[in-house]
Amino acid sequence: MARSELYSEAFGEWPVLLERLAADARTLMVVGHNPRLTMLAEQLLGESMPMAPGMVVAIDIELERWVDLPAAASGSLRDLIRP
């Protein structure tokens, strides 16, 4: 499912928007542009994650419900693919 809202929302709204989009999903893939994706990855990992164009970052997050996503900063880096 593609959502243009990800381009227009302020970064602070991303976790809430992702929570809404992913209500029934176990896996979520977000494709976009910097600086927002770097900011999102850093928020979810709780550490610096500089991303270059074309990079792919896979983050695992243990959640019971997507509604818990805004408080999550305990993700773990599963994979990092550089172009």
C-alpha positions in Angstrom: 0.0 0.0 0.0 1.5 3.4 -1.0 0.7 6.4 1.0 1.5 9.9 -0.1 0.9 11.2 3.4 4.4 10.1 4.3 5.7 12.9 2.1 3.5 15.6 3.5 3.4 14.7 7.3 5.7 16.4 9.7 8.3 13.9 11.0 6.8 13.8 14.5 3.6 12.4 13.0 5.4 9.5 11.2 5.1 7.0 14.1 1.4 7.7 14.5 0.8 7.5 10.7 2.8 4.1 10.5 0.7 2.8 13.4 -2.5 3.6 11.5 -1.2 2.1 8.2 0.0 -1.1 9.8 -2.9 -1.9 12.1 -3.3 -5.5 10.7 0.3 -6.1 9.5 3.0 -8.1 11.1 5.7 -6.7 8.8 6.0 -3.1 7.6 8.2 -1.8 4.8 8.8 1.9 4.4 10.4 3.3 1.3 11.2 7.0 1.0 13.8 9.7 1.1 16.2 11.4 3.5 16.3 13.1 5.9 13.1 11.5 7.1 14.0 7.9 6.8 17.3 8.5 8.6 15.4 10.2 11.4 12.9 7.4 11.6 15.6 4.7 11.7 17.5 6.6 14.4 14.3 7.0 16.4 13.5 3.3 16.2 17.1 2.2 16.9 17.9 4.8 19.5 21.2 5.5 17.9 22.8 7.3 15.0 22.2 5.7 11.6 23.5 7.8 8.7 21.9 6.6 5.5 23.2 7.2 2.0 21.0 7.1 -1.1 20.0 3.6 -2.0 20.7 2.1 1.4 18.3 -0.5 2.9 18.0 -0.9 6.7 16.0 -3.7 8.3 15.0 -3.1 11.9 13.3 -5.6 14.2 11.0 -4.3 16.8 9.2 -6.4 19.4 5.6 -5.0 19.7 2.4 -6.5 21.0 0.4 -3.8 19.1 1.4 -1.1 16.5 -0.1 1.5 18.9 3.1 1.0 21.0 5.3 2.1 18.1 5.7 5.8 19.1 7.3 4.8 22.4 9.6 2.2 20.7 13.3 3.1 20.6 14.4 -0.4 21.3 14.6 -1.7 17.7 17.6 -3.9 16.7 19.4 -3.6 13.4 18.8 -6.8 11.5 20.4 -5.9 8.2 22.2 -3.0 6.5 22.6 -3.1 2.7 24.7 -0.4 1.0 24.4 0.2 -2.8 
